[in-house]
C-alpha cells in the first residue's frame, strides 16, 4: 500500500509475522530471482536486486536462500522463470487497487485474482482503469521508535526525497525511483533504521474509509496478498488510526 495505507497494512498485520514468515520468504525469493534475471546477479549494479536482498535480510532470510535465488535468476541453477503482471480493480468503498504479481502461469493467476476480488466485495477491471491514479515511487517506512522527526526530515529531504509524511506511528518517506537509492544511503549513514524500503505505486489522492468499508478493504487486501503470485497490493485509501484500532481488535 502507499502512504498512510502502508501504515494501515503494517499495523493490521502486527502479531501475524511468524505465521506469514514462510510466505514472505517465498515472495522475496521470486522477487530476487526475477530481479537477478532482469538486471544481473550483482546487487551493486542492480538496484532492484539490492532492494530485494535488503528486504530478505530484514526478515532474516538465510544467505544460502538468497544466493540460490540469485543463481536461479542468472541461470547458474535451474529454476522457474516468472512473468511480471499488473492487475487493476476496485474494492469496497470505491477504492482503487493495483496488484503486482510474479507468475509462471498468467492465465491461472488472472483467474485466482479475479476470484478473490469478487469473493471479497471488489471487482477486477480492465487494464488502465485505475493505473492513471498512481505513480511509481520509492517508499521508506520508519518507526518513531527508530528515529526522530527532525533527523528523518532533514536527512531525507536533503538527499532528494519528494515528501515526508508523519502520523502517530512513524514516517513515510517518498522519493522518485531515480533518487530512491541515494535517500536510502543517506538515511543509513545517519543510522536511521527503516521497517521497509521498496518500489511502490503512490496514489495522487486517497479515499478516507469508515469502519465498515475499512474492514472489508483490509480483508480484500489480505486475501490478495495471501496468493503466492501476488507481490504487492497498492491502494488509494486512508484509514484513521482509531478506526484501524477497532478493525484490528475485531479481527484479533
Buried (B, 14 or more C-beta within 10 A) or exposed (E): BBBBBBBBBBBBBEEEEEEBEEEBBEBBBBBBBBBBBEBBBEBEEBBBBBBBBBBBEBEEBEEEBBBBBBBBBBEEEEBEEBEBBBBBBBBBBEBBBBBBBBBEEEEEBBEBBBEBBEEBBBEBBEEEBBBEBBBEBBBBBBBBEBBEEEBBBBBBBEBBBBEBEEBEBBBBBBBBBEBBBBBBEBBBEBEBEBBBBBBBBBBEEBBEBEBEBBBBBBBBBBBBBEBBBBBBBBBBBBBBBEBBEBBBEEEE
